[in-house]
Amino acid sequence: MTFDYPTLILIALVAINLIAFIAYAIDKYKAKHNKWRISEASLLILAAIGGSIGALTAMYTLRHKTKHPQFYIGVPVILVLQITGCLYYLFA
């Protein structure tokens, strides 16, 4: 089975968003149980490398990191930049 380039990009984006959502969920679980946490930098990096939709979805469905400005401002800004970059790539 072979995949074309757009299909591979879509698969990668779905995977990184799923990973980001799961990482936020694990961090929420660990926060509730006073366990070692995933660093904020790691969570933001997951958003920056393409997982911003998964990160934003996790933030508001799990109510996690929604009071930290670097998340409630940063993740939506990352998403807007990613969408802008994709649109520029598609139409330039």
Backbone as XML, in Angstrom:
<?xml version="1.0"?>
<chain id="A" units="angstrom">
  <residue number="1" name="MET">
    <atom name="N" x="0.854" y="-1.168" z="0.000"/>
    <atom name="CA" x="0.000" y="0.000" z="0.000"/>
    <atom name="C" x="0.903" y="1.235" z="0.000"/>
  </residue>
  <residue number="2" name="THR">
    <atom name="N" x="0.647" y="2.150" z="-0.918"/>
    <atom name="CA" x="1.420" y="3.384" z="-0.981"/>
    <atom name="C" x="0.513" y="4.569" z="-0.691"/>
  </residue>
  <residue number="3" name="PHE">
    <atom name="N" x="1.115" y="5.601" z="-0.111"/>
    <atom name="CA" x="0.372" y="6.807" z="0.219"/>
    <atom name="C" x="0.973" y="7.975" z="-0.532"/>
  </residue>
  <residue number="4" name="ASP">
    <atom name="N" x="0.122" y="8.876" z="-0.956"/>
    <atom name="CA" x="0.634" y="10.085" z="-1.575"/>
    <atom name="C" x="1.019" y="11.080" z="-0.476"/>
  </residue>
  <residue number="5" name="TYR">
    <atom name="N" x="1.718" y="12.129" z="-0.862"/>
    <atom name="CA" x="2.254" y="13.099" z="0.089"/>
    <atom name="C" x="1.176" y="13.738" z="0.970"/>
  </residue>
  <residue number="6" name="PRO">
    <atom name="N" x="0.054" y="14.235" z="0.424"/>
    <atom name="CA" x="-0.979" y="14.831" z="1.294"/>
    <atom name="C" x="-1.553" y="13.840" z="2.309"/>
  </residue>
  <residue number="7" name="THR">
    <atom name="N" x="-1.678" y="12.587" z="1.919"/>
    <atom name="CA" x="-2.197" y="11.578" z="2.839"/>
    <atom name="C" x="-1.222" y="11.350" z="3.990"/>
  </residue>
  <residue number="8" name="LEU">
    <atom name="N" x="0.068" y="11.313" z="3.679"/>
    <atom name="CA" x="1.071" y="11.136" z="4.732"/>
    <atom name="C" x="1.062" y="12.311" z="5.701"/>
  </residue>
  <residue number="9" name="ILE">
    <atom name="N" x="0.915" y="13.525" z="5.185"/>
    <atom name="CA" x="0.846" y="14.702" z="6.052"/>
    <atom name="C" x="-0.377" y="14.619" z="6.955"/>
  </residue>
  <residue number="10" name="LEU">
    <atom name="N" x="-1.512" y="14.230" z="6.392"/>
    <atom name="CA" x="-2.736" y="14.099" z="7.180"/>
    <atom name="C" x="-2.572" y="13.045" z="8.275"/>
  </residue>
  <residue number="11" name="ILE">
    <atom name="N" x="-1.978" y="11.916" z="7.947"/>
    <atom name="CA" x="-1.752" y="10.865" z="8.939"/>
    <atom name="C" x="-0.840" y="11.377" z="10.056"/>
  </residue>
  <residue number="12" name="ALA">
    <atom name="N" x="0.220" y="12.094" z="9.684"/>
    <atom name="CA" x="1.144" y="12.640" z="10.680"/>
    <atom name="C" x="0.444" y="13.654" z="11.582"/>
  </residue>
  <residue number="13" name="LEU">
    <atom name="N" x="-0.392" y="14.510" z="11.007"/>
    <atom name="CA" x="-1.105" y="15.510" z="11.809"/>
    <atom name="C" x="-2.101" y="14.862" z="12.765"/>
  </residue>
  <residue number="14" name="VAL">
    <atom name="N" x="-2.804" y="13.865" z="12.298"/>
    <atom name="CA" x="-3.739" y="13.158" z="13.181"/>
    <atom name="C" x="-2.965" y="12.497" z="14.317"/>
  </residue>
  <residue number="15" name="ALA">
    <atom name="N" x="-1.828" y="11.889" z="13.996"/>
    <atom name="CA" x="-1.031" y="11.207" z="15.018"/>
    <atom name="C" x="-0.501" y="12.192" z="16.062"/>
  </residue>
  <residue number="16" name="ILE">
    <atom name="N" x="0.066" y="13.318" z="15.642"/>
    <atom name="CA" x="0.637" y="14.264" z="16.606"/>
    <atom name="C" x="-0.464" y="14.910" z="17.448"/>
  </residue>
  <residue number="17" name="ASN">
    <atom name="N" x="-1.635" y="15.130" z="16.865"/>
    <atom name="CA" x="-2.732" y="15.689" z="17.652"/>
    <atom name="C" x="-3.258" y="14.681" z="18.664"/>
  </residue>
  <residue number="18" name="LEU">
    <atom name="N" x="-3.294" y="13.436" z="18.298"/>
    <atom name="CA" x="-3.695" y="12.387" z="19.240"/>
    <atom name="C" x="-2.670" y="12.266" z="20.370"/>
  </residue>
  <residue number="19" name="ILE">
    <atom name="N" x="-1.391" y="12.318" z="20.015"/>
    <atom name="CA" x="-0.331" y="12.258" z="21.024"/>
    <atom name="C" x="-0.432" y="13.459" z="21.966"/>
  </residue>
  <residue number="20" name="ALA">
    <atom name="N" x="-0.669" y="14.646" z="21.414"/>
    <atom name="CA" x="-0.796" y="15.847" z="22.249"/>
    <atom name="C" x="-1.976" y="15.718" z="23.206"/>
  </residue>
  <residue number="21" name="PHE">
    <atom name="N" x="-3.123" y="15.265" z="22.704"/>
    <atom name="CA" x="-4.294" y="15.098" z="23.558"/>
    <atom name="C" x="-3.996" y="14.117" z="24.694"/>
  </residue>
  <residue number="22" name="ILE">
    <atom name="N" x="-3.371" y="13.009" z="24.351"/>
    <atom name="CA" x="-3.054" y="11.992" z="25.361"/>
    <atom name="C" x="-2.058" y="12.538" z="26.380"/>
  </residue>
  <residue number="23" name="ALA">
    <atom name="N" x="-1.064" y="13.310" z="25.934"/>
    <atom name="CA" x="-0.081" y="13.885" z="26.857"/>
    <atom name="C" x="-0.752" y="14.834" z="27.840"/>
  </residue>
  <residue number="24" name="TYR">
    <atom name="N" x="-1.673" y="15.662" z="27.360"/>
    <atom name="CA" x="-2.396" y="16.569" z="28.259"/>
    <atom name="C" x="-3.257" y="15.771" z="29.235"/>
  </residue>
  <residue number="25" name="ALA">
    <atom name="N" x="-3.865" y="14.684" z="28.758"/>
    <atom name="CA" x="-4.689" y="13.853" z="29.635"/>
    <atom name="C" x="-3.833" y="13.175" z="30.708"/>
  </residue>
  <residue number="26" name="ILE">
    <atom name="N" x="-2.664" y="12.689" z="30.313"/>
    <atom name="CA" x="-1.762" y="12.061" z="31.287"/>
    <atom name="C" x="-1.308" y="13.084" z="32.317"/>
  </residue>
  <residue number="27" name="ASP">
    <atom name="N" x="-0.976" y="14.302" z="31.857"/>
    <atom name="CA" x="-0.545" y="15.340" z="32.786"/>
    <atom name="C" x="-1.666" y="15.713" z="33.752"/>
  </residue>
  <residue number="28" name="LYS">
    <atom name="N" x="-2.885" y="15.760" z="33.265"/>
    <atom name="CA" x="-4.031" y="16.051" z="34.138"/>
    <atom name="C" x="-4.175" y="14.955" z="35.202"/>
  </residue>
  <residue number="29" name="TYR">
    <atom name="N" x="-4.063" y="13.715" z="34.763"/>
    <atom name="CA" x="-4.153" y="12.594" z="35.701"/>
    <atom name="C" x="-3.063" y="12.690" z="36.770"/>
  </residue>
  <residue number="30" name="LYS">
    <atom name="N" x="-1.834" y="12.965" z="36.319"/>
    <atom name="CA" x="-0.719" y="13.064" z="37.251"/>
    <atom name="C" x="-0.880" y="14.245" z="38.198"/>
  </residue>
  <residue number="31" name="ALA">
    <atom name="N" x="-1.458" y="15.327" z="37.718"/>
    <atom name="CA" x="-1.692" y="16.492" z="38.581"/>
    <atom name="C" x="-2.681" y="16.139" z="39.689"/>
  </residue>
  <residue number="32" name="LYS">
    <atom name="N" x="-3.706" y="15.394" z="39.355"/>
    <atom name="CA" x="-4.711" y="15.011" z="40.356"/>
    <atom name="C" x="-4.156" y="14.032" z="41.387"/>
  </residue>
  <residue number="33" name="HIS">
    <atom name="N" x="-3.163" y="13.248" z="40.994"/>
    <atom name="CA" x="-2.643" y="12.199" z="41.869"/>
    <atom name="C" x="-1.258" y="12.532" z="42.433"/>
  </residue>
  <residue number="34" name="ASN">
    <atom name="N" x="-0.880" y="13.805" z="42.381"/>
    <atom name="CA" x="0.397" y="14.270" z="42.938"/>
    <atom name="C" x="1.578" y="13.430" z="42.469"/>
  </residue>
  <residue number="35" name="LYS">
    <atom name="N" x="1.648" y="13.178" z="41.184"/>
    <atom name="CA" x="2.753" y="12.416" z="40.605"/>
    <atom name="C" x="3.618" y="13.324" z="39.753"/>
  </residue>
  <residue number="36" name="TRP">
    <atom name="N" x="4.765" y="12.785" z="39.324"/>
    <atom name="CA" x="5.669" y="13.514" z="38.458"/>
    <atom name="C" x="4.913" y="13.934" z="37.200"/>
  </residue>
  <residue number="37" name="ARG">
    <atom name="N" x="5.112" y="15.198" z="36.778"/>
    <atom name="CA" x="4.323" y="15.785" z="35.699"/>
    <atom name="C" x="5.116" y="15.909" z="34.408"/>
  </residue>
  <residue number="38" name="ILE">
    <atom name="N" x="4.404" y="16.046" z="33.325"/>
    <atom name="CA" x="5.006" y="16.370" z="32.033"/>
    <atom name="C" x="5.303" y="17.865" z="32.059"/>
  </residue>
  <residue number="39" name="SER">
    <atom name="N" x="6.483" y="18.256" z="31.612"/>
    <atom name="CA" x="6.859" y="19.667" z="31.687"/>
    <atom name="C" x="5.976" y="20.514" z="30.768"/>
  </residue>
  <residue number="40" name="GLU">
    <atom name="N" x="5.771" y="21.765" z="31.183"/>
    <atom name="CA" x="4.982" y="22.686" z="30.370"/>
    <atom name="C" x="5.641" y="22.896" z="29.021"/>
  </residue>
  <residue number="41" name="ALA">
    <atom name="N" x="6.966" y="22.931" z="28.996"/>
    <atom name="CA" x="7.684" y="23.093" z="27.727"/>
    <atom name="C" x="7.365" y="21.936" z="26.773"/>
  </residue>
  <residue number="42" name="SER">
    <atom name="N" x="7.329" y="20.727" z="27.295"/>
    <atom name="CA" x="7.012" y="19.562" z="26.449"/>
    <atom name="C" x="5.601" y="19.647" z="25.892"/>
  </residue>
  <residue number="43" name="LEU">
    <atom name="N" x="4.662" y="20.070" z="26.718"/>
    <atom name="CA" x="3.279" y="20.203" z="26.254"/>
    <atom name="C" x="3.172" y="21.275" z="25.164"/>
  </residue>
  <residue number="44" name="LEU">
    <atom name="N" x="3.870" y="22.378" z="25.350"/>
    <atom name="CA" x="3.840" y="23.444" z="24.340"/>
    <atom name="C" x="4.557" y="23.020" z="23.060"/>
  </residue>
  <residue number="45" name="ILE">
    <atom name="N" x="5.626" y="22.253" z="23.186"/>
    <atom name="CA" x="6.328" y="21.763" z="22.002"/>
    <atom name="C" x="5.427" y="20.841" z="21.193"/>
  </residue>
  <residue number="46" name="LEU">
    <atom name="N" x="4.662" y="19.996" z="21.862"/>
    <atom name="CA" x="3.723" y="19.127" z="21.142"/>
    <atom name="C" x="2.732" y="19.958" z="20.334"/>
  </residue>
  <residue number="47" name="ALA">
    <atom name="N" x="2.257" y="21.060" z="20.922"/>
    <atom name="CA" x="1.357" y="21.953" z="20.184"/>
    <atom name="C" x="2.083" y="22.586" z="19.005"/>
  </residue>
  <residue number="48" name="ALA">
    <atom name="N" x="3.320" y="23.011" z="19.217"/>
    <atom name="CA" x="4.071" y="23.729" z="18.184"/>
    <atom name="C" x="4.454" y="22.849" z="17.004"/>
  </residue>
  <residue number="49" name="ILE">
    <atom name="N" x="4.653" y="21.567" z="17.224"/>
    <atom name="CA" x="5.056" y="20.701" z="16.113"/>
    <atom name="C" x="3.856" y="20.110" z="15.368"/>
  </residue>
  <residue number="50" name="GLY">
    <atom name="N" x="2.689" y="20.671" z="15.609"/>
    <atom name="CA" x="1.522" y="20.259" z="14.834"/>
    <atom name="C" x="0.358" y="19.758" z="15.659"/>
  </residue>
  <residue number="51" name="GLY">
    <atom name="N" x="0.518" y="19.654" z="16.964"/>
    <atom name="CA" x="-0.541" y="19.110" z="17.808"/>
    <atom name="C" x="-1.404" y="20.157" z="18.486"/>
  </residue>
  <residue number="52" name="SER">
    <atom name="N" x="-1.513" y="21.326" z="17.893"/>
    <atom name="CA" x="-2.247" y="22.412" z="18.554"/>
    <atom name="C" x="-3.748" y="22.134" z="18.671"/>
  </residue>
  <residue number="53" name="ILE">
    <atom name="N" x="-4.318" y="21.476" z="17.708"/>
    <atom name="CA" x="-5.755" y="21.156" z="17.795"/>
    <atom name="C" x="-5.995" y="20.144" z="18.917"/>
  </residue>
  <residue number="54" name="GLY">
    <atom name="N" x="-5.151" y="19.127" z="18.999"/>
    <atom name="CA" x="-5.271" y="18.149" z="20.085"/>
    <atom name="C" x="-5.028" y="18.780" z="21.439"/>
  </residue>
  <residue number="55" name="ALA">
    <atom name="N" x="-4.050" y="19.686" z="21.514"/>
    <atom name="CA" x="-3.745" y="20.362" z="22.769"/>
    <atom name="C" x="-4.910" y="21.248" z="23.199"/>
  </residue>
  <residue number="56" name="LEU">
    <atom name="N" x="-5.438" y="22.024" z="22.270"/>
    <atom name="CA" x="-6.549" y="22.923" z="22.586"/>
    <atom name="C" x="-7.799" y="22.132" z="22.972"/>
  </residue>
  <residue number="57" name="THR">
    <atom name="N" x="-8.052" y="21.060" z="22.260"/>
    <atom name="CA" x="-9.198" y="20.207" z="22.587"/>
    <atom name="C" x="-9.052" y="19.623" z="23.987"/>
  </residue>
  <residue number="58" name="ALA">
    <atom name="N" x="-7.869" y="19.136" z="24.307"/>
    <atom name="CA" x="-7.636" y="18.565" z="25.643"/>
    <atom name="C" x="-7.758" y="19.628" z="26.720"/>
  </residue>
  <residue number="59" name="MET">
    <atom name="N" x="-7.221" y="20.814" z="26.453"/>
    <atom name="CA" x="-7.282" y="21.871" z="27.456"/>
    <atom name="C" x="-8.711" y="22.156" z="27.885"/>
  </residue>
  <residue number="60" name="TYR">
    <atom name="N" x="-9.603" y="22.231" z="26.927"/>
    <atom name="CA" x="-10.964" y="22.636" z="27.278"/>
    <atom name="C" x="-11.902" y="21.467" z="27.565"/>
  </residue>
  <residue number="61" name="THR">
    <atom name="N" x="-11.631" y="20.281" z="27.049"/>
    <atom name="CA" x="-12.473" y="19.142" z="27.432"/>
    <atom name="C" x="-12.073" y="18.595" z="28.795"/>
  </residue>
  <residue number="62" name="LEU">
    <atom name="N" x="-10.772" y="18.658" z="29.106"/>
    <atom name="CA" x="-10.285" y="18.141" z="30.384"/>
    <atom name="C" x="-10.134" y="19.231" z="31.446"/>
  </residue>
  <residue number="63" name="ARG">
    <atom name="N" x="-10.335" y="20.477" z="31.043"/>
    <atom name="CA" x="-10.136" y="21.638" z="31.919"/>
    <atom name="C" x="-8.742" y="21.604" z="32.542"/>
  </residue>
  <residue number="64" name="HIS">
    <atom name="N" x="-7.753" y="21.555" z="31.660"/>
    <atom name="CA" x="-6.365" y="21.446" z="32.109"/>
    <atom name="C" x="-5.528" y="22.534" z="31.456"/>
  </residue>
  <residue number="65" name="LYS">
    <atom name="N" x="-4.797" y="23.289" z="32.253"/>
    <atom name="CA" x="-3.909" y="24.365" z="31.808"/>
    <atom name="C" x="-4.668" y="25.565" z="31.257"/>
  </residue>
  <residue number="66" name="THR">
    <atom name="N" x="-5.932" y="25.703" z="31.586"/>
    <atom name="CA" x="-6.729" y="26.812" z="31.051"/>
    <atom name="C" x="-6.551" y="28.113" z="31.829"/>
  </residue>
  <residue number="67" name="LYS">
    <atom name="N" x="-5.824" y="28.084" z="32.930"/>
    <atom name="CA" x="-5.588" y="29.314" z="33.701"/>
    <atom name="C" x="-4.168" y="29.843" z="33.520"/>
  </residue>
  <residue number="68" name="HIS">
    <atom name="N" x="-3.364" y="29.172" z="32.717"/>
    <atom name="CA" x="-1.991" y="29.579" z="32.478"/>
    <atom name="C" x="-1.920" y="30.353" z="31.156"/>
  </residue>
  <residue number="69" name="PRO">
    <atom name="N" x="-1.505" y="31.637" z="31.192"/>
    <atom name="CA" x="-1.490" y="32.447" z="29.963"/>
    <atom name="C" x="-0.682" y="31.829" z="28.826"/>
  </residue>
  <residue number="70" name="GLN">
    <atom name="N" x="0.433" y="31.171" z="29.148"/>
    <atom name="CA" x="1.218" y="30.580" z="28.074"/>
    <atom name="C" x="0.448" y="29.483" z="27.350"/>
  </residue>
  <residue number="71" name="PHE">
    <atom name="N" x="-0.607" y="28.967" z="27.974"/>
    <atom name="CA" x="-1.441" y="27.959" z="27.329"/>
    <atom name="C" x="-2.709" y="28.563" z="26.743"/>
  </residue>
  <residue number="72" name="TYR">
    <atom name="N" x="-3.486" y="29.343" z="27.518"/>
    <atom name="CA" x="-4.741" y="29.845" z="26.973"/>
    <atom name="C" x="-4.534" y="30.931" z="25.937"/>
  </residue>
  <residue number="73" name="ILE">
    <atom name="N" x="-3.345" y="31.524" z="25.886"/>
    <atom name="CA" x="-3.016" y="32.449" z="24.799"/>
    <atom name="C" x="-2.100" y="31.752" z="23.793"/>
  </residue>
  <residue number="74" name="GLY">
    <atom name="N" x="-1.083" y="31.059" z="24.298"/>
    <atom name="CA" x="-0.059" y="30.466" z="23.441"/>
    <atom name="C" x="-0.562" y="29.418" z="22.478"/>
  </residue>
  <residue number="75" name="VAL">
    <atom name="N" x="-1.363" y="28.476" z="22.947"/>
    <atom name="CA" x="-1.824" y="27.394" z="22.074"/>
    <atom name="C" x="-2.735" y="27.925" z="20.950"/>
  </residue>
  <residue number="76" name="PRO">
    <atom name="N" x="-3.696" y="28.816" z="21.234"/>
    <atom name="CA" x="-4.476" y="29.372" z="20.118"/>
    <atom name="C" x="-3.616" y="30.177" z="19.131"/>
  </residue>
  <residue number="77" name="VAL">
    <atom name="N" x="-2.611" y="30.901" z="19.634"/>
    <atom name="CA" x="-1.719" y="31.642" z="18.734"/>
    <atom name="C" x="-0.942" y="30.666" z="17.851"/>
  </residue>
  <residue number="78" name="ILE">
    <atom name="N" x="-0.455" y="29.586" z="18.433"/>
    <atom name="CA" x="0.239" y="28.562" z="17.645"/>
    <atom name="C" x="-0.687" y="28.011" z="16.572"/>
  </residue>
  <residue number="79" name="LEU">
    <atom name="N" x="-1.932" y="27.728" z="16.928"/>
    <atom name="CA" x="-2.891" y="27.203" z="15.960"/>
    <atom name="C" x="-3.123" y="28.187" z="14.815"/>
  </residue>
  <residue number="80" name="VAL">
    <atom name="N" x="-3.299" y="29.459" z="15.132"/>
    <atom name="CA" x="-3.512" y="30.476" z="14.090"/>
    <atom name="C" x="-2.288" y="30.558" z="13.177"/>
  </residue>
  <residue number="81" name="LEU">
    <atom name="N" x="-1.099" y="30.516" z="13.759"/>
    <atom name="CA" x="0.122" y="30.552" z="12.949"/>
    <atom name="C" x="0.224" y="29.323" z="12.044"/>
  </residue>
  <residue number="82" name="GLN">
    <atom name="N" x="-0.153" y="28.171" z="12.565"/>
    <atom name="CA" x="-0.112" y="26.954" z="11.755"/>
    <atom name="C" x="-1.125" y="27.013" z="10.609"/>
  </residue>
  <residue number="83" name="ILE">
    <atom name="N" x="-2.319" y="27.495" z="10.890"/>
    <atom name="CA" x="-3.332" y="27.623" z="9.837"/>
    <atom name="C" x="-2.878" y="28.630" z="8.794"/>
  </residue>
  <residue number="84" name="THR">
    <atom name="N" x="-2.323" y="29.755" z="9.255"/>
    <atom name="CA" x="-1.821" y="30.775" z="8.333"/>
    <atom name="C" x="-0.713" y="30.202" z="7.452"/>
  </residue>
  <residue number="85" name="GLY">
    <atom name="N" x="0.192" y="29.461" z="8.048"/>
    <atom name="CA" x="1.271" y="28.838" z="7.285"/>
    <atom name="C" x="0.755" y="27.855" z="6.252"/>
  </residue>
  <residue number="86" name="CYS">
    <atom name="N" x="-0.226" y="27.064" z="6.629"/>
    <atom name="CA" x="-0.816" y="26.104" z="5.683"/>
    <atom name="C" x="-1.503" y="26.820" z="4.530"/>
  </residue>
  <residue number="87" name="LEU">
    <atom name="N" x="-2.250" y="27.859" z="4.845"/>
    <atom name="CA" x="-2.927" y="28.616" z="3.788"/>
    <atom name="C" x="-1.928" y="29.292" z="2.853"/>
  </residue>
  <residue number="88" name="TYR">
    <atom name="N" x="-0.867" y="29.828" z="3.432"/>
    <atom name="CA" x="0.172" y="30.453" z="2.609"/>
    <atom name="C" x="0.803" y="29.410" z="1.688"/>
  </residue>
  <residue number="89" name="TYR">
    <atom name="N" x="1.104" y="28.238" z="2.236"/>
    <atom name="CA" x="1.702" y="27.167" z="1.454"/>
    <atom name="C" x="0.775" y="26.719" z="0.319"/>
  </residue>
  <residue number="90" name="LEU">
    <atom name="N" x="-0.510" y="26.624" z="0.615"/>
    <atom name="CA" x="-1.471" y="26.162" z="-0.383"/>
    <atom name="C" x="-1.722" y="27.163" z="-1.504"/>
  </residue>
  <residue number="91" name="PHE">
    <atom name="N" x="-1.713" y="28.453" z="-1.161"/>
    <atom name="CA" x="-2.113" y="29.465" z="-2.139"/>
    <atom name="C" x="-0.979" y="30.328" z="-2.653"/>
  </residue>
  <residue number="92" name="ALA">
    <atom name="N" x="0.233" y="30.128" z="-2.199"/>
    <atom name="CA" x="1.359" y="30.949" z="-2.688"/>
    <atom name="C" x="2.024" y="30.316" z="-3.876"/>
  </residue>
</chain>
